[in-house]
Amino acid sequence: MTAVTTVVIVDDETLVRYGFELILGAAPDIDVVATTGDVEAVQVIRSHAPDVVLLDVRMPRVNGLEVLRELQTLADPPAVAMLTTFDTDEYVGQAMELGAAGFLLKDTDPEALAEYVRVLARGGVVLAPGVDRSRLFAPRLPGQVPPSLSDREHAVLRLVADGASNPDIGQRLGVSTGTVKEDVRSLLAAFGVPTRVQLALRAAEAGLLDG
């Protein structure tokens, strides 16, 4: 039986919510359990405990970044991808620092949208084509000493930064998903960060993704 990924869509525009729900609803392995505007967002997400949240970054009454920040306090926070109309949105870096796992444009190719949700559910990072990827990583800090990594940990780190999920990393490196999970846990501890996105940010700062 195929596992079903549950999704909540948060956007202040009814048409956007309806369009995303219609697109994702056509996928047999994705269930849009709720759509909501900005004010009720956190309450709805708490109530439904979805695997993935698609969250508008710019809403008139409640800023999407504030919603994201509150979601990160949950015991088991969902994977969150921010929705934006602008491919150079100034909030990309802030959202990633706060734990967002992706940035999607509202005119994302419908055929790609379901796959982005699947990647998010598997623990990957997604950036839709057109999003300014240079905003994902903060500039390298001079003089920062990176932790000592094994060759495999370095390879895992690069693949995490590329948005690969644990099963994808395991397949590419020829190791089990369990081994990848242990490597990722070790990397998170070594860099002192709680999320994969922040891990990628710190790795970029340390120059470990250069070349």
C-alpha positions in Angstrom: 0.0 0.0 0.0 1.4 3.4 -1.0 2.1 5.8 1.9 0.0 9.0 1.7 1.6 12.4 2.4 -0.7 14.8 4.1 -0.5 18.5 3.2 -1.9 21.8 4.5 -1.9 24.8 2.2 -1.7 28.3 3.8 -2.3 31.3 1.6 -4.5 34.4 1.9 -5.7 34.1 -1.7 -8.6 31.7 -2.1 -7.7 31.1 -5.8 -4.2 30.1 -5.0 -5.4 27.6 -2.3 -7.9 26.1 -4.6 -5.4 25.8 -7.5 -2.8 24.0 -5.4 -5.4 21.8 -3.8 -6.8 20.8 -7.2 -3.3 20.0 -8.5 -2.2 18.0 -5.5 -5.5 16.3 -5.1 -4.9 14.5 -8.5 -2.0 12.6 -7.0 -3.0 9.3 -5.4 -0.3 9.5 -2.8 -1.0 13.1 -1.6 -3.9 14.2 0.6 -4.6 17.9 1.1 -6.2 17.7 4.6 -6.8 21.4 4.9 -6.4 24.8 3.3 -6.5 28.0 5.3 -5.8 31.7 5.3 -3.3 33.5 7.5 -4.9 34.1 10.8 -6.0 30.5 11.5 -2.8 28.9 10.0 -1.0 27.7 13.2 -4.3 26.4 14.7 -5.2 24.5 11.6 -1.7 23.0 11.2 -1.7 21.9 14.9 -5.1 20.3 14.5 -4.2 18.3 11.3 -0.5 17.6 12.0 0.4 17.3 8.3 3.6 15.9 6.9 4.1 19.0 4.6 2.9 22.6 4.8 2.9 25.0 1.8 3.1 28.4 3.4 2.7 31.8 1.7 5.6 34.0 2.9 3.7 37.3 2.3 0.3 37.5 3.9 -1.4 40.8 5.0 -2.4 39.9 8.6 0.1 37.3 9.7 3.6 37.2 8.2 4.5 33.7 6.9 7.9 33.9 8.7 6.0 34.3 12.0 3.9 31.2 11.2 7.1 29.3 10.3 8.8 30.4 13.5 5.9 29.1 15.6 5.7 25.8 13.7 9.3 25.1 14.6 8.4 25.0 18.3 6.1 22.0 17.7 7.3 18.6 19.0 7.2 17.2 15.5 7.2 20.1 13.1 6.1 19.5 9.5 8.3 20.1 6.5 7.5 23.6 5.3 8.0 25.1 1.8 7.4 28.8 1.5 5.3 30.1 -1.4 6.2 33.3 -3.2 5.4 35.2 -6.3 8.9 36.7 -6.6 12.0 34.7 -7.8 14.3 37.0 -5.8 12.2 37.2 -2.7 14.2 38.9 0.1 12.8 36.4 2.6 14.5 33.3 1.1 17.5 33.5 3.4 15.4 34.3 6.5 13.0 31.5 5.9 15.8 29.0 5.4 17.5 30.1 8.6 14.2 29.6 10.5 14.0 26.0 9.2 12.0 26.1 6.0 12.8 23.2 3.7 12.1 24.9 0.5 10.9 27.8 -1.6 8.3 27.4 -4.4 7.0 30.0 -6.8 3.2 30.2 -7.0 3.4 29.6 -10.8 5.4 26.3 -10.2 4.9 23.8 -13.0 1.8 21.7 -12.0 3.5 18.5 -13.1 6.5 19.2 -10.7 4.4 20.3 -7.7 3.5 16.8 -6.5 7.1 15.6 -6.7 8.3 18.6 -4.7 5.8 17.6 -2.0 7.1 14.1 -2.1 10.7 15.3 -1.7 9.7 17.5 1.3 8.0 14.5 2.9 11.2 12.4 2.5 13.2 15.1 4.3 14.7 16.8 1.2 15.1 20.4 0.4 13.3 21.9 -2.7 13.9 25.1 -4.6 11.7 25.6 -7.7 13.5 26.6 -10.9 13.8 30.4 -10.9 14.3 30.9 -7.2 17.5 32.7 -6.6 19.6 29.9 -5.1 22.4 32.3 -4.0 20.0 33.4 -1.3 19.9 30.0 0.2 23.4 30.1 1.6 24.9 32.8 3.7 28.4 34.1 2.7 31.4 32.2 4.1 32.6 33.6 7.4 36.3 34.4 7.4 38.4 32.4 9.8 35.7 29.9 10.7 37.1 26.5 11.4 34.9 23.6 10.1 34.6 20.3 11.9 36.7 17.4 10.7 34.6 15.2 8.5 35.1 11.8 7.0 34.9 11.4 3.2 31.4 9.9 3.5 30.2 12.6 5.8 31.5 15.2 3.4 29.6 13.5 0.6 26.4 13.3 2.7 26.8 17.0 3.5 27.0 18.0 -0.1 24.0 15.9 -1.0 22.0 17.3 1.8 22.8 20.8 0.5 21.6 19.6 -2.9 18.3 18.8 -1.4 18.6 15.0 -1.6 16.5 12.9 0.8 18.0 10.2 3.0 16.9 7.3 0.7 18.3 9.2 -2.3 21.6 9.8 -0.6 21.8 6.1 0.5 21.2 5.0 -3.1 23.9 7.4 -4.5 26.5 6.4 -1.9 25.7 2.7 -1.8 24.8 2.7 1.9 21.6 2.0 3.9 19.1 4.7 4.7 19.8 4.0 8.4 23.5 4.8 7.9 22.6 8.0 6.2 20.3 9.0 9.1 23.1 8.4 11.5 25.5 10.5 9.4 23.0 13.3 9.2 22.4 13.2 13.0 26.2 13.3 13.5 26.5 16.3 11.1 23.7 18.2 12.8 25.4 17.7 16.2 28.9 18.6 14.8 27.5 21.9 13.4 25.2 22.6 16.3 22.1 23.0 14.2 18.6 21.4 14.4 17.6 21.2 10.7 19.0 20.0 7.4 18.6 23.5 5.8 20.5 25.1 8.6 23.2 22.4 8.2 23.5 23.4 4.6 23.8 27.0 5.5 26.5 26.4 8.1 28.4 24.2 5.6 28.4 26.9 3.0 29.6 29.4 5.6 32.5 27.1 6.4 33.4 26.7 2.7 32.7 23.0 2.7 30.5 23.2 -0.4 33.1 25.1 -2.5 34.4 23.6 -5.7 
